[in-house]
């Protein structure tokens, strides 16, 4: 089983892909930047949800991915 894609966010200078880990304990944030650079950040689900700027819609998508 692979990580579940939750959301793709298109920003002006990057594209951010959010994945839920196989065991539903971590959010993997993959930032595709200019000049073919890619950075990956891993957060515990609880920590990611508590971040400022996370929309209610995104929180709901995370909850649905965890349930399914």
C-alpha positions as CSV (number, residue, x, y, z in Angstrom):
1,X,0.0,0.0,0.0
2,X,1.3,3.4,-0.9
3,X,1.0,6.8,0.8
4,X,-2.4,8.4,0.2
5,X,-2.5,11.7,-1.8
6,X,-4.6,14.2,0.2
7,X,-4.1,17.5,-1.6
8,X,-2.2,19.3,-4.3
9,X,-1.6,23.0,-3.7
10,X,-0.5,25.2,-6.6
11,X,1.4,28.2,-5.3
12,X,3.0,30.9,-7.4
13,X,6.5,29.5,-7.1
14,X,5.9,25.9,-6.0
15,X,3.6,23.0,-6.0
16,X,2.9,21.3,-2.7
17,X,1.7,17.7,-2.5
18,X,0.4,16.4,0.8
19,X,0.4,12.6,1.5
20,X,-0.8,10.6,4.5
21,X,1.6,7.8,5.4
22,X,0.6,4.2,5.1
23,X,0.1,3.8,8.9
24,X,-1.9,7.1,9.1
25,X,0.5,8.6,11.6
26,X,2.4,11.2,9.5
27,X,1.8,13.9,6.9
28,X,4.4,14.0,4.1
29,X,4.7,17.4,2.5
30,X,6.5,17.3,-0.8
31,X,7.4,20.8,-2.2
32,X,8.3,21.0,-5.9
33,X,10.3,24.2,-6.3
34,X,11.8,26.1,-9.1
35,X,14.8,24.7,-11.0
36,X,13.7,21.1,-10.4
37,X,14.3,21.2,-6.7
38,X,12.2,19.0,-4.4
39,X,12.1,19.2,-0.6
40,X,10.2,16.7,1.6
41,X,9.0,17.4,5.1
42,X,7.4,14.9,7.5
43,X,5.2,15.9,10.4
44,X,3.1,13.9,12.9
45,X,-0.6,14.3,11.9
46,X,-1.5,16.1,15.2
47,X,1.4,18.6,14.7
48,X,0.4,19.3,11.1
49,X,-3.2,19.9,11.9
50,X,-2.3,22.3,14.7
51,X,-0.3,24.5,12.3
52,X,-1.7,27.9,11.5
53,X,-3.0,28.4,8.1
54,X,-4.5,24.9,7.7
55,X,-8.0,25.3,6.3
56,X,-11.0,23.4,7.6
57,X,-11.4,21.8,4.2
58,X,-7.8,20.4,4.4
59,X,-8.4,19.1,7.9
60,X,-11.6,17.4,6.7
61,X,-9.6,15.8,3.8
62,X,-7.0,14.5,6.3
63,X,-9.8,13.0,8.5
64,X,-11.4,11.3,5.4
65,X,-8.1,9.9,4.3
66,X,-7.5,8.5,7.8
67,X,-10.9,6.9,7.9
68,X,-10.7,5.3,4.4
